[in-house]
Structures are given as structure tokens and as C-alpha cells.
Amino acid sequence: MAIQPKHLSNLEPWQDPKAKPYVQIKNLTKTFNGRVAVNDVSLSIYRGELFSLLGRSGCGKTTLLRMLAGFESPTSGKIFIDGIDMTDTPAYKRPVSMVFQSYALFPHMTVEQNVAFGLIQDGLPKSEIRDRVAEYLELVQMSGYERRKPDQLSGGERQRVALARSLVKQPKLVLLDEPLAALDKKLRERTQLELVNIQEKVGVTFIMVSHDQEEAMTMSTRIGLMNEGCILQVGGPTEIYEYPNSKYVANFVGSVNLFDGIIVEERADHVVVKSTATEKNLYVTHSASFPVGAQISVAIRPEKVLLTTTKPTGEHNWTSGIVKDIVYLGDVSIYHVQLPSGVIVLATVANMVRAAERPIQWEDEVFLHWKPENGIVLAI
Ligand code: ATP
């Protein structure tokens, strides 16, 4: 049951029934020696989107990207770009450019020659090549590096040159295969923002493969979460995080507490769930329709769980427990609290005071509670 997140009330192209998708993937399947790598995937991606295919290693995201690029031919299904059937069009004739994880720059060429390469092959006039190369090197903030060779650049600089080389041919669609994976954490975070800014400036459509959920959440207009060749959920970062449609998605994106239970009351605006994990019943406000008696799981993010030393007064949504572990992460700490049922619940607490002054320590008895709107009911 999909729940309409508030932030999607402004009409975005995927919300507009009249908007035409720029890339349309219809029932795409790819098998290698009888093993399914991509399983009947259908997706619509709109002009100007930065769409991420997210999933763990081996789930089929690169195979899907390679089929879009034309490097792999589908076993069945169709690919349309700008309304034109591209399924059998060879890679070099597609309006598509690919940026690889390993940069794939020509090592013997200078930065300028690398960026100019595609334009020279297309036979553009020399003056136009010079102007376009300068324009795109400026766009990726690499002006002044024209004469350097790739081995005289840092990883981030090389990736920016690779991006300039892709964009200089003004493709309609850029495919990025884990473009930032080789960069260290700090540089990756900076380059993520740069990449988004560049994409917005140029207005081109990006489809990116990532196994890093934080990266996909930071950069994407929407995410397609994949598992075992299938798309499990498509949505904006907030939608995927706040309204996962399955236990798998809830677990893959961030951490989550899951309480298995049975629906004991079902109304238009809420359900009440009895769980063997918690002392009190769980009251969840939402419109998902599960009948009384249905076996479900209630998902609650650790940052939505409040930790107190005083007993809450409400009838629902609280439980007691003993602090078994405190994982210090600098800005926040994650408390691992064991309930009388033995279940461990995670609660993220902002470190507003220094460690020694914190009121809750190991082996303390605490109470955990959360608001009815912060739970999500998921099918088991
Ligand atoms: P990663 O994040 O590790 O790159 P991925 O999600 O991109 O993984 P794919 O590379 O698309 O996954 O691979 C999906 C499945 O298809 C894997 O089981 C892989 O072993 C298999 N596969 C991919 N390419 C081939 C090939 N050329 N021949 C046979 N099997 C392949």
C-alpha cells in the first residue's frame, strides 16, 4: 500500500500523468547462461533527473546500465530514449555517454586531448573544439590543467576530466557506473555536490549506479532500489527512507527496528498491533490496509525512538529495556537497548552534552517511546 508523502504534492514529472518519460524501460530481462541478472524491469525516467539504481553487489544494476548504453543486448524487453526504440541500436549511435568508475582516460593524452577526443572523431572544426573543451573544463573546474596527463592528477580531478569528456559531446543521457567509488570519503562527499551542481547547470539526464545508499540519497531525484534483478521500489530519497514498501528496503536504506506482530484493530486512520517484542501495543497512524489478524512488521527508525529515564504515561508505543551498548559516533550515539522479550532496539540520540555528563549509561533501565505517525506497517 503506497502512502503519499507530503513532499510529493508539488507536481514532479513522475507525478504528472501528462509528462512523457525521457527513458522508458519496458519489461527488460537479461539472462547469462540461463541465470537471470535483470528480471522484467520496467522504469520511466524523466528529462533532467538524476536517477540512481541502488542495490547490493550482484543485484543487476550494472547489467541494466550496460543495456541502456548498448554494451549488452537484452534477452527480452525494450528500451526507448526520447520516444525512439533504441533496443537494437548500437552503442555508438545512441545519444548516450558513459562515465566509468575507473575514469577510463587515455593515459598518453593530456587533459585537453582527452576532452577533445570525441569532438575530433566527429570532425568538428578546430575552433569549435577549442571553445567547447575550454567551456567544459571550466564547468568541471579544471581550467589550467589542460597540459597535464592523467597520472599528474588526483582521483577527483581525473573523474572531473572524465565527466567533461562525457559532457562535451552534449549527450542527452549520461550513464554513470559508480563514478565516485574510487575516491576517499571526504573527496567523494565534495564531488557528489559538484556532480549535482554540474548536472543541474547542464540540464542533462543522469542515470547512476551506486551501492552506497548515502550517496544515492544525497544526489538523486529518485532511486530505484534493486534486489536479485528486480526493482523493489522507486521513489525520491525521502519516500524510500520514510515510506519503505518492504522489510528489505527498510533494512537496506539506513537502519531500522522491526517489530513483528499481528493487527488487532484496524481503522481508517490507524491500526493497533500486538507484538511479542514490546510490552505495550503499537499504535500506527496511516492508511495502509491490513485486515485484523494479519501478520505484519512495524518499522521504526532509530532516530524516531525517544529514550527517557521516566516512565511514559501513554497506553501505546512504549516499552522498557536495559542499555546493553552505546556506540559513540561523535555527533550522535546509538543506544542498544534490550527489551524484556530479549529483542534489541536501537535508539539514536544526538550528543548535545559531553560523554561524562550523559544521564543514560550502560546497564541503566530506560524507556523507549515513539509517536504513532513514526511507525510503518510492512508485510512480512
Ligand atoms: P556490482 O555492484 O558488484 O557491480 P551489480 O549489481 O552491478 O553488482 P551486475 O554486474 O549487473 O551486478 O551482475 C548481475 C549478475 O549477473 C551477477 O550475478 C553477475 O555475476 C552476473 N553477470 C554479469 N555480467 C555477466 C556476464 N558477462 N556473464 C555472466 N554473468 C554475468
Boltz pocket constraint, residues with backbone or C-beta under 6 A from the ligand:
constraints:
  - pocket:
      binder: B
      contacts: [[A, 32], [A, 33], [A, 36], [A, 37], [A, 55], [A, 56], [A, 57], [A, 58], [A, 59], [A, 60], [A, 61], [A, 62], [A, 63], [A, 64], [A, 211]]
      max_distance: 6.0
